Amino acid sequence: MEFIGVTLMIIIGITDSTAGQYAVVGPVDPLLTVAGEDAILPCSLKPNTSAVNMRVEWFRVDLKGSIVHLYESHEDNNINQLQSYRGRTEVFKDELHKGNTSLKLSRVKLFDEGLYKCLIEYKSWSDDITVDLRVEAIGSPPLITVDGFDGSGGIHLQCESKGWNPEPELVWLDSEGVTLTSENTDKQKETDGFRVKQMITVYNRDSKYHCRVIMRHHMMDTDIILSSKMFNSWRTSVVMISFAVIFSVITGILIAMFIYRHREIQRKKLSEDEKLKSEERRLKNECERLAMIEKGTVESLKSLLRKFAVNVTLDPDSAHPHLIVSDDGKQVRYEQQSETVKDGDQKSNNKFDEELCVLGKEGFTSCFYYEVQVKGLSEWFVGVARESVKRKGFVSLNPESGYWVAGLRGGKYQASEYPYIPISVSVKPQRVGVFVDYEEGRVSFYDVESMCHIYSFTDQSFNKKLHPIFWHSNSAPLIICDL
């Protein structure tokens, strides 16, 4: 046991002596460099000992997780290096055997200014030093501009310079080198350095003024010579500028009024153009339909209309008491049966009690088409009606009352019952097609066999359901055709 204890003490002593005989050294004072140049950040082992087998890491103290350069296992390992340092860092590998672990930083930027840590590790031993890198940037020559005319007779002069680091001092001097008191000073830190701006007001004519920027041992001057003519020209300029401003405001108002008026005219023109285009489309569609008829393309028109075919069945609850609806709802005939009519039927709110009408059960709010057989009938009307039409008492079957119908009555073909519109037909229709273009507000009637156009109600307004309607006074049935 005593032997083991002595051995451990010897090993610990050797380790401590090894750890204590090396140290990492570097500069004590801040390291100054100029933006755009290369800088060397000193770091080395004392006494001089080879660092070839050691781990050397450079990183920024003021930035977390910021590896600037890493040397380990005899090579550079910069996978996790900060993006802004890529391709700009290196250690002097041919000097590592002498213990020189300094870092070369190429093309120094203002961003590079800060505290850098040089950390050297070897097995269980490590040590480090901190290097304070200061970056100087020489800015642009000061620029003097005349910034306005003072009402009391002076001229405002402004001096500006940018791109300096650290923050410079800006001063105004007269022709004798006496420092002038400035009215205001503006200093801003930007990515490319400090920007400084200062303004003074001067009253002496025929004199020279200097603007000077000073930073440590760097200095830049710009001067301006003022003359009496400049003062007089500035007075004239102020008057001209005032007039120009007033003129510009008035011109701007007039231009704005013109633009607004022009846009209004264009808006109205566009609205009128839309109306004309809509009317052109309607006329074109109507012309196409008429052209199809005139050319005798009967089957084409019939095929077109039947694309909108709907199933129509008669509603017995709406039928006048003298109208008998078949069980399948496809036929209706007139029968004088007053002695058999029930009192309840006459009092029903849904039934027509004066007009010999019956509605279809189905209501539609889009384009639809149906056909009805009127062969052998002496009086009839077919068409469409609003769901809410009046059903009690005398009703005039016309658009004003919510009915759009055409048919045969008193031996004459007519559209609407009263006032009636006479219709001329060359052939007595046996089967009539009714087409409703809901959106265009049109109800058209066709002779199905010849597909001749009989009549159309146009420019109507539909906003509720439309139901097929039939007026019938014959004992022979009026038949709804299946399509």
C-alpha positions as CSV (number, residue, x, y, z in Angstrom):
1,M,0.0,0.0,0.0
2,E,2.8,2.4,0.9
3,F,4.4,1.6,-2.5
4,I,1.2,2.4,-4.4
5,G,0.8,5.7,-2.6
6,V,4.3,6.8,-3.3
7,T,3.9,5.9,-7.0
8,L,0.7,8.0,-7.3
9,M,2.5,11.0,-5.6
10,I,5.3,10.7,-8.1
11,I,2.9,10.6,-11.1
12,I,0.9,13.6,-9.8
13,G,4.1,15.5,-9.2
14,I,5.3,14.8,-12.7
15,T,2.0,15.9,-14.2
16,D,1.9,19.1,-12.1
17,S,5.5,19.9,-13.1
18,T,4.6,19.4,-16.8
19,A,1.5,21.6,-16.5
20,G,3.4,24.3,-14.8
21,Q,6.3,24.6,-17.2
22,Y,4.3,25.8,-20.2
23,A,2.3,29.0,-20.7
24,V,0.4,30.7,-23.6
25,V,1.5,34.3,-24.1
26,G,0.3,37.2,-26.3
27,P,0.1,41.0,-26.5
28,V,-1.1,42.9,-23.4
29,D,-2.1,46.0,-25.3
30,P,-4.9,46.2,-27.9
31,L,-3.7,45.3,-31.4
32,L,-4.4,48.1,-34.0
33,T,-4.9,47.4,-37.7
34,V,-6.5,49.2,-40.7
35,A,-9.6,47.9,-42.5
36,G,-8.6,46.2,-45.8
37,E,-5.2,45.1,-44.6
38,D,-4.0,41.8,-43.2
39,A,-3.5,41.4,-39.4
40,I,-1.5,38.9,-37.3
41,L,-2.9,38.0,-33.9
42,P,0.2,37.0,-31.8
43,C,0.0,33.8,-29.7
44,S,2.8,31.4,-28.7
45,L,4.0,28.9,-26.1
46,K,6.7,29.8,-23.6
47,P,9.2,28.3,-23.3
48,N,9.3,27.5,-27.0
49,T,7.8,24.1,-27.4
50,S,6.4,22.4,-30.5
51,A,2.6,22.7,-30.9
52,V,2.4,20.4,-33.8
53,N,0.6,17.7,-31.8
54,M,-1.5,20.1,-29.8
55,R,-5.0,21.5,-30.4
56,V,-5.1,25.2,-31.2
57,E,-8.5,27.0,-31.2
58,W,-9.1,30.7,-32.0
59,F,-12.6,32.0,-31.2
60,R,-14.4,35.3,-30.5
61,V,-15.1,35.9,-26.9
62,D,-17.9,38.4,-27.6
63,L,-19.8,36.0,-29.9
64,K,-21.1,32.7,-28.7
65,G,-20.2,29.5,-30.5
66,S,-18.0,31.5,-32.8
67,I,-15.0,29.5,-34.1
68,V,-12.6,31.6,-36.0
69,H,-10.0,28.9,-36.7
70,L,-9.3,25.4,-35.4
71,Y,-6.2,23.3,-35.8
72,E,-6.2,19.7,-34.4
73,S,-4.8,16.3,-35.4
74,H,-2.2,17.9,-37.5
75,E,-4.6,19.7,-39.8
76,D,-7.2,22.6,-40.0
77,N,-10.7,21.6,-39.1
78,N,-13.0,24.6,-40.0
79,I,-16.3,22.8,-40.5
80,N,-17.9,24.9,-37.8
81,Q,-16.1,28.1,-38.6
82,L,-18.0,31.4,-38.7
83,Q,-19.2,32.1,-42.3
84,S,-17.6,35.6,-42.3
85,Y,-14.1,34.2,-41.7
86,R,-14.2,31.5,-44.4
87,G,-11.1,31.7,-46.6
88,R,-9.5,34.5,-44.5
89,T,-7.7,32.7,-41.6
90,E,-4.6,30.5,-41.3
91,V,-2.0,29.4,-38.7
92,F,1.7,29.3,-39.5
93,K,2.1,25.6,-39.8
94,D,5.8,25.8,-40.5
95,E,6.2,27.8,-37.2
96,L,4.1,25.4,-35.1
97,H,7.2,23.4,-34.1
98,K,8.6,26.6,-32.6
99,G,5.5,27.1,-30.5
100,N,4.1,29.9,-32.7
101,T,0.3,29.6,-32.8
102,S,-0.4,33.1,-34.1
103,L,-3.4,33.6,-36.4
104,K,-3.2,35.5,-39.7
105,L,-6.5,37.3,-40.6
106,S,-6.7,38.5,-44.2
107,R,-8.6,41.6,-45.5
108,V,-9.7,42.8,-42.2
109,K,-13.2,44.2,-41.9
110,L,-14.9,46.4,-39.3
111,F,-16.8,43.3,-38.2
112,D,-13.6,41.7,-37.1
113,E,-13.1,44.2,-34.3
114,G,-13.4,42.4,-30.9
115,L,-11.8,40.1,-28.4
116,Y,-10.2,36.9,-29.6
117,K,-9.2,33.9,-27.5
118,C,-6.2,31.7,-28.3
119,L,-6.8,28.3,-26.6
120,I,-4.1,25.6,-26.6
121,E,-4.8,22.1,-25.3
122,Y,-2.6,19.1,-25.0
123,K,-3.9,16.0,-23.2
124,S,-5.0,17.2,-19.8
125,W,-3.2,20.5,-20.0
126,S,-4.7,23.8,-21.5
127,D,-4.0,27.5,-21.3
128,D,-5.2,30.6,-23.2
129,I,-4.7,34.3,-23.8
130,T,-7.0,37.1,-25.1
131,V,-6.1,39.4,-28.0
132,D,-8.0,42.7,-28.3
133,L,-8.2,43.6,-32.0
134,R,-9.0,47.2,-32.9
135,V,-9.8,48.1,-36.5
136,E,-9.4,51.5,-37.9
137,A,-11.3,52.7,-41.0
138,I,-10.4,55.8,-42.9
139,G,-13.6,57.4,-44.1
140,S,-14.5,59.6,-47.0
141,P,-13.3,63.2,-47.4
142,P,-15.7,65.7,-45.8
143,L,-18.4,67.0,-48.2
144,I,-19.6,70.6,-47.8
145,T,-23.0,71.6,-49.1
146,V,-25.0,74.8,-49.0
147,D,-28.2,73.8,-47.2
148,G,-30.2,77.0,-47.2
149,F,-30.5,80.7,-46.8
150,D,-31.1,82.3,-43.4
151,G,-33.7,85.1,-43.2
152,S,-31.3,87.2,-41.2
153,G,-28.7,87.2,-44.0
154,G,-26.7,84.0,-43.3
155,I,-26.0,80.8,-45.2
156,H,-26.4,77.3,-43.8
157,L,-23.4,75.1,-44.5
158,Q,-23.5,71.4,-43.9
159,C,-20.4,69.1,-43.7
160,E,-20.7,65.3,-43.9
161,S,-18.3,62.4,-43.9
162,K,-18.8,58.6,-43.5
163,G,-17.0,55.3,-43.2
164,W,-14.8,56.1,-40.1
165,N,-13.9,53.9,-37.2
166,P,-13.6,54.6,-34.4
167,E,-15.9,57.6,-34.1
168,P,-14.1,60.7,-35.5
169,E,-14.4,64.3,-34.5
170,L,-15.7,66.9,-36.9
171,V,-15.0,70.6,-36.5
172,W,-15.6,73.8,-38.4
173,L,-12.8,76.4,-38.7
174,D,-12.8,80.0,-40.1
175,S,-10.1,81.4,-42.4
176,E,-7.9,82.2,-39.3
177,G,-8.1,78.6,-38.0
178,V,-10.5,79.5,-35.2
179,T,-12.9,76.7,-34.2
180,L,-16.6,77.7,-34.9
181,T,-19.5,76.7,-32.8
182,S,-21.8,74.3,-34.6
183,E,-25.6,74.4,-34.4
184,N,-26.1,70.6,-34.3
185,T,-24.1,67.4,-34.8
186,D,-25.4,64.1,-35.9
187,K,-23.4,60.9,-35.5
188,Q,-24.5,57.4,-36.5
189,K,-22.9,54.0,-36.4
190,E,-23.4,52.1,-39.6
191,T,-22.2,48.8,-40.9
192,D,-19.3,50.5,-42.8
193,G,-18.3,52.8,-40.0
194,F,-19.4,56.1,-38.4
195,R,-21.2,58.8,-40.3
196,V,-20.8,62.3,-38.9
197,K,-22.7,65.4,-40.0
198,Q,-22.6,69.0,-38.7
199,M,-24.2,72.3,-39.7
200,I,-23.2,75.9,-39.1
201,T,-24.6,79.3,-40.2
202,V,-22.1,81.9,-41.4
203,Y,-22.6,85.6,-42.1
204,N,-19.2,86.9,-43.3
205,R,-19.0,87.5,-47.0
206,D,-15.9,86.9,-49.1
207,S,-14.5,84.4,-46.6
208,K,-13.1,80.8,-46.4
209,Y,-14.4,78.1,-44.1
210,H,-12.9,74.7,-43.4
211,C,-14.5,71.4,-42.4
212,R,-12.1,69.0,-40.7
213,V,-12.5,65.3,-39.7
214,I,-10.0,64.0,-37.1
215,M,-9.5,60.4,-35.9
216,R,-6.4,59.6,-33.8
217,H,-3.5,60.4,-36.1
218,H,-5.7,60.7,-39.3
219,M,-7.1,64.0,-40.5
220,M,-9.0,65.2,-43.6
221,D,-9.9,68.8,-44.6
222,T,-12.3,70.4,-47.1
223,D,-12.9,74.1,-47.5
224,I,-15.4,76.4,-49.2
225,I,-15.0,80.1,-50.3
226,L,-18.1,82.3,-50.0
227,S,-18.6,85.5,-52.0
228,S,-21.1,88.4,-51.9
229,K,-22.5,87.1,-55.2
230,M,-23.4,83.8,-53.5
231,F,-25.3,85.6,-50.8
232,N,-27.2,87.7,-53.4
233,S,-27.9,84.6,-55.5
234,W,-29.3,82.8,-52.5
235,R,-31.8,85.5,-51.8
236,T,-32.9,85.3,-55.5
237,S,-33.0,81.5,-55.2
238,V,-35.2,81.6,-52.2
239,V,-37.7,83.8,-54.0
240,M,-37.5,81.5,-57.1
241,I,-37.8,78.4,-55.0
242,S,-40.8,79.7,-53.1
243,F,-42.5,80.5,-56.4
244,A,-41.5,77.1,-57.8
245,V,-43.0,75.4,-54.7
246,I,-46.3,77.3,-55.1
247,F,-46.4,76.6,-58.8
248,S,-45.7,72.9,-58.2
249,V,-48.5,72.6,-55.7
250,I,-51.0,74.3,-58.0
251,T,-49.8,72.2,-60.9
252,G,-50.1,69.0,-58.8
253,I,-53.6,69.9,-57.8
254,L,-54.6,70.5,-61.4
255,I,-52.9,67.3,-62.5
256,A,-54.7,65.3,-59.8
257,M,-58.0,66.8,-60.8
258,F,-57.3,65.9,-64.5
259,I,-56.4,62.4,-63.6
260,Y,-59.5,61.9,-61.4
261,R,-61.7,63.3,-64.1
262,H,-60.0,61.1,-66.7
263,R,-60.5,58.0,-64.6
264,E,-64.1,58.9,-64.0
265,I,-64.6,59.2,-67.8
266,Q,-62.8,55.9,-68.3
267,R,-64.9,54.2,-65.6
268,K,-68.1,55.4,-67.2
269,K,-66.8,54.4,-70.6
270,L,-66.0,50.9,-69.4
271,S,-69.5,50.6,-67.8
272,E,-71.1,51.6,-71.1
273,D,-68.8,49.2,-73.0
274,E,-69.8,46.3,-70.7
275,K,-73.5,47.1,-71.4
276,L,-72.9,47.2,-75.1
277,K,-71.0,43.9,-75.0
278,S,-73.7,42.3,-73.0
279,E,-76.3,43.5,-75.6
280,E,-74.1,42.3,-78.4
281,R,-73.8,38.9,-76.8
282,R,-77.6,38.7,-76.4
283,L,-78.2,39.7,-80.0
284,K,-75.6,37.3,-81.2
285,N,-77.2,34.4,-79.4
286,E,-80.6,35.4,-80.7
287,C,-79.2,35.7,-84.2
288,E,-77.6,32.3,-83.9
289,R,-81.0,30.8,-82.9
290,L,-82.8,32.5,-85.8
291,A,-80.0,31.5,-88.2
292,M,-80.4,27.9,-87.2
293,I,-84.1,28.1,-87.9
294,E,-83.7,29.9,-91.2
295,K,-81.1,27.4,-92.4
296,G,-83.5,24.6,-91.5
297,T,-81.2,23.0,-89.0
298,V,-84.2,21.7,-87.1
299,E,-82.5,18.7,-85.5
300,S,-79.6,20.9,-84.3
301,L,-81.9,23.4,-82.6
302,K,-84.0,20.7,-81.1
303,S,-80.9,18.9,-79.8
304,L,-79.7,22.2,-78.3
305,L,-83.0,23.0,-76.6
306,R,-83.4,19.5,-75.2
307,K,-80.1,19.8,-73.3
308,F,-82.1,21.9,-70.9
309,A,-85.1,19.4,-70.7
310,V,-86.7,19.0,-67.3
311,N,-89.3,16.5,-66.0
312,V,-92.7,18.2,-65.6
313,T,-95.6,16.8,-63.7
314,L,-98.9,18.5,-63.0
315,D,-99.9,19.5,-59.5
316,P,-103.5,18.4,-58.9
317,D,-103.6,20.6,-55.7
318,S,-103.4,23.7,-57.9
319,A,-105.8,22.6,-60.6
320,H,-109.2,24.3,-61.1
321,P,-112.0,22.0,-59.9
322,H,-113.1,21.3,-63.5
323,L,-109.6,20.1,-64.5
324,I,-108.9,16.4,-64.1
325,V,-105.2,15.5,-63.7
326,S,-104.1,12.0,-64.5
327,D,-102.6,9.7,-61.9
328,D,-99.1,10.0,-63.4
329,G,-99.4,13.9,-63.6
330,K,-98.7,14.0,-67.3
331,Q,-102.2,14.7,-68.7
332,V,-105.0,17.2,-67.9
333,R,-108.5,17.4,-69.4
334,Y,-111.6,19.6,-68.8
335,E,-114.7,18.0,-67.3
336,Q,-118.0,19.8,-66.4
337,Q,-118.5,18.2,-62.9
338,S,-119.9,21.0,-60.8
339,E,-122.3,18.7,-59.1
340,T,-119.5,16.4,-57.9
341,V,-117.0,19.0,-56.8
342,K,-116.3,18.9,-53.1
343,D,-116.7,22.1,-51.0
344,G,-113.2,21.6,-49.6
345,D,-111.8,21.7,-53.2
346,Q,-113.4,25.1,-53.9
347,K,-112.2,26.6,-50.7
348,S,-108.6,25.4,-51.1
349,N,-106.1,28.3,-51.1
350,N,-103.9,26.5,-53.7
351,K,-106.5,26.0,-56.4
352,F,-107.5,28.3,-59.2
353,D,-111.2,29.0,-58.7
354,E,-111.9,31.1,-61.9
355,E,-109.2,30.5,-64.4
356,L,-109.0,26.9,-65.9
357,C,-105.3,26.6,-64.9
358,V,-103.0,24.0,-63.4
359,L,-99.3,24.5,-62.4
360,G,-96.4,22.1,-62.7
361,K,-95.2,20.7,-59.4
362,E,-91.6,21.6,-60.1
363,G,-90.2,25.1,-59.8
364,F,-86.9,26.3,-61.5
365,T,-84.4,29.1,-61.1
366,S,-82.2,28.3,-64.1
367,C,-82.7,27.6,-67.8
368,F,-85.2,24.8,-68.6
369,Y,-87.2,23.4,-71.5
370,Y,-90.3,21.2,-71.8
371,E,-92.7,20.1,-74.5
372,V,-96.5,19.7,-74.5
373,Q,-98.8,18.0,-77.0
374,V,-101.8,20.2,-78.1
375,K,-102.9,18.2,-81.0
376,G,-106.7,18.4,-81.5
377,L,-107.3,21.1,-78.9
378,S,-109.4,24.1,-79.8
379,E,-108.3,26.4,-76.9
380,W,-105.1,26.2,-74.8
381,F,-102.3,28.2,-73.2
382,V,-98.9,27.0,-72.1
383,G,-95.9,28.8,-70.6
384,V,-94.5,29.6,-67.1
385,A,-95.7,31.5,-64.0
386,R,-94.3,32.7,-60.8
387,E,-94.8,30.5,-57.8
388,S,-96.7,33.2,-55.9
389,V,-99.2,34.2,-58.6
390,K,-102.8,35.1,-57.7
391,R,-105.1,32.1,-58.0
392,K,-108.4,33.4,-56.7
393,G,-110.9,35.3,-58.8
394,F,-110.4,36.7,-62.3
395,V,-106.7,36.7,-63.3
396,S,-105.3,38.2,-66.5
397,L,-102.6,35.9,-67.9
398,N,-99.9,38.5,-68.7
399,P,-96.4,39.3,-67.5
400,E,-97.6,42.0,-65.2
401,S,-99.5,39.4,-63.3
402,G,-96.6,36.9,-63.3
403,Y,-97.7,34.8,-66.3
404,W,-95.8,34.3,-69.6
405,V,-98.0,32.2,-71.8
406,A,-98.9,31.7,-75.5
407,G,-101.6,29.6,-77.1
408,L,-104.9,29.4,-79.0
409,R,-108.1,31.0,-78.0
410,G,-111.2,32.1,-80.1
411,G,-109.6,30.6,-83.2
412,K,-106.5,33.0,-82.9
413,Y,-103.0,32.3,-81.8
414,Q,-101.8,34.9,-79.3
415,A,-99.2,35.6,-76.6
416,S,-100.7,36.7,-73.3
417,E,-104.4,36.7,-72.6
418,Y,-105.1,40.3,-72.1
419,P,-104.0,42.5,-73.6
420,Y,-103.3,39.8,-76.2
421,I,-100.5,39.9,-78.7
422,P,-101.5,38.3,-82.1
423,I,-99.1,35.6,-83.4
424,S,-98.9,34.5,-87.1
425,V,-98.2,30.9,-87.7
426,S,-97.9,29.2,-91.1
427,V,-98.7,25.7,-89.8
428,K,-100.9,24.8,-86.9
429,P,-98.6,23.5,-84.1
430,Q,-99.3,20.0,-82.9
431,R,-96.5,20.0,-80.3
432,V,-95.2,23.1,-78.6
433,G,-91.8,23.5,-76.9
434,V,-91.3,26.1,-74.1
435,F,-87.7,27.3,-73.4
436,V,-86.9,29.6,-70.4
437,D,-83.5,31.5,-70.4
438,Y,-83.7,32.5,-66.8
439,E,-80.6,34.7,-66.6
440,E,-81.4,36.5,-69.9
441,G,-85.1,37.0,-68.9
442,R,-86.5,35.3,-72.0
443,V,-89.4,32.9,-72.5
444,S,-89.6,31.4,-76.0
445,F,-92.1,29.1,-77.8
446,Y,-91.4,26.8,-80.7
447,D,-93.3,24.5,-83.1
448,V,-91.4,21.3,-82.2
449,E,-92.0,19.5,-85.5
450,S,-90.7,22.3,-87.7
451,M,-88.7,24.0,-84.9
452,C,-90.1,27.3,-86.1
453,H,-90.0,30.1,-83.7
454,I,-93.5,31.1,-82.5
455,Y,-92.9,33.9,-80.1
456,S,-90.6,35.2,-77.3
457,F,-91.0,37.4,-74.2
458,T,-87.7,39.2,-73.8
459,D,-86.0,41.5,-71.3
460,Q,-88.0,40.1,-68.4
461,S,-86.8,39.9,-64.8
462,F,-86.8,36.7,-62.8
463,N,-85.7,36.4,-59.2
464,K,-87.9,33.5,-57.9
465,K,-89.0,30.1,-58.9
466,L,-90.9,29.7,-62.2
467,H,-93.4,26.9,-62.6
468,P,-94.8,25.5,-65.9
469,I,-98.5,26.5,-66.3
470,F,-101.3,25.3,-68.5
471,W,-104.7,26.7,-69.3
472,H,-107.1,24.1,-70.8
473,S,-110.8,24.0,-71.7
474,N,-111.1,20.9,-73.8
475,S,-112.4,17.4,-73.0
476,A,-109.5,16.0,-75.0
477,P,-106.3,15.8,-72.9
478,L,-103.4,18.2,-73.0
479,I,-100.3,15.9,-72.6
480,I,-96.9,16.7,-71.1
481,C,-94.3,15.0,-73.3
482,D,-91.4,12.8,-72.0
483,L,-88.0,13.8,-73.5
